[in-house]
Amino acid sequence: MNKIFLVRHGNTFDPGDQVVRVGLKTDMPLSSSGILQAEHVGRYIKENRIHFAAAFTSTLQRTYETASIALEKANLSPPLQKLHIFDEIDYGPDEGKTEEEVIARVGTQAIHDWNSMAVVPPGWLVDPEKIVQSWKSFAQDMITNYPDQNVMVVTSNGIARFAPYLTNDFLGFSEKHNIKLGTGNLAILRFTGDVWTVDFWNEKPQIT
């Protein structure tokens, strides 16, 4: 049985900051609240005695910092590798824009469709089929290279939402769940036999 322990990176903005779309072209570090979120992930991992054969992030510092802080907090040191397949999507003309500015350009329905069904708004430089195939190739590599073990993946909102395609029932999943992962939130995907299932999705790390 393989598990992918999926984490969205922590906050890059703190309360009072102007929040804008941060995609592939903006390499921001974690904010103070994001660091705290990463520590909470680490405490969750430690309290639940979860171990990883390997850990993976994007090449962007917000994901690598989240993984590094979490693993240090959990007293774990698996091999940690940066992969471009987990880099955030390119928001094109909406990079660095507030949500109000984005909605003014693409419309409310386009944002709803993105958040509910991963339908890409016009102008964003995203290839959904390529992202889905990257997830499937990565999952197969995990089965081959780390049989019956856990791996950790820290990525961004735009990439994480495509992970449930591994179940081969993304439509059914999207009808039951909010496909968006909150910052610092968790999901677990499990491979048993010949099928991937989602144990839980978009959960805050509960710690004592």
Secondary structure, 3 states (H helix, E strand, C coil): CEEEEEEECCCCCCCCCCCCCCCCCCCCCCCHHHHHHHHHHHHHHHHCCCCCCEEEECCCHHHHHHHHHHHHHCCCCCCEEECHHHCCCECHHHCCCCHHHHHHHHCHHHHHHHHHHCCCCCCCECCHHHHHHHHHHHHHHHHHHCCCCEEEEEECHHHHCCHHHHHCCHHHHHHHCCCCCCCCCEEEEEEECCEEEEEEEEECCCCC
